[in-house]
């Protein structure tokens, strides 16, 4: 597999090193000359000095035959443009863009870059999983945010506690997928009765997540 | 006409001044406060500090009803990405962006954008004055 990484900051450097360790063919593109020299000292001949938002640089990097292009610079506009050029000019099938400012995530998606890494959001999710704030914990999203996987723990006063799955009134666009009861994995078939302390994992369309929360946990 | 100008560069600030002087409704967006100072003190338009790919900010600057958007920051990526957002999200009828890299300009023209390239203008001008490349 040939991977082109654009942007040799901490993420680009460590990504390149990890890919090399895994035996992949990688090329890292860095714009700043001093940083480029440092990267070359630490990674060897897999670093190219140039501006990855320029078509000529991408051409020199052999992006045409790349299996994946990962744009991980510190500038969101650059990352979007690199992904777009890779897709449109060089016909690269898989592009990954790093989102620096979470507010710009919509622009990435709008322009067809669905494989994005938003570290702020990832850390936010992990924090939520730790603090277990109020109800549903987002686990992951699919289809560019349209489908959400969520997790919750039922309390004794939750409306879904001590109710059989077939008697739950749930929103149309959702599905209970698994129940973790202590160490046991239970599949929520109709006659399974939910108990306080059950960890419930469900998938729901993004606009039904709130309804699902109400159905399982109530308004508290 | 309602026009949003992204990038208070010399070009952006001058266009903003001329167009607002001619009675058009102008919004200017630039991430740098110093750049916004290029506008005259009595500039009648709206001024926002921020980037052009911020959808919320574009909406606040009136992108939903704008007749034109002009992206002329000093970065090709900011201009081209903002132009594309303006077209795809807000369907602004007239979107014009600057790209210094002639090949990026060409690539984005192929995606249906209206791009001008000062590098190409410069090359053509100089070669024209010299009577050609021969």
Interface residues (C-beta under 8 A of the other chain):
Chain A: X53 X54 X55 X56 X75 X76 X77 X78 X80 X81 X82 X84 X85 X88 X89 X103 X104 X106 X107 X110 X111
Chain B: X51 X53 X54 X55 X56 X75 X76 X77 X78 X80 X81 X82 X84 X85 X88 X89 X101 X103 X104 X106 X107 X110 X111
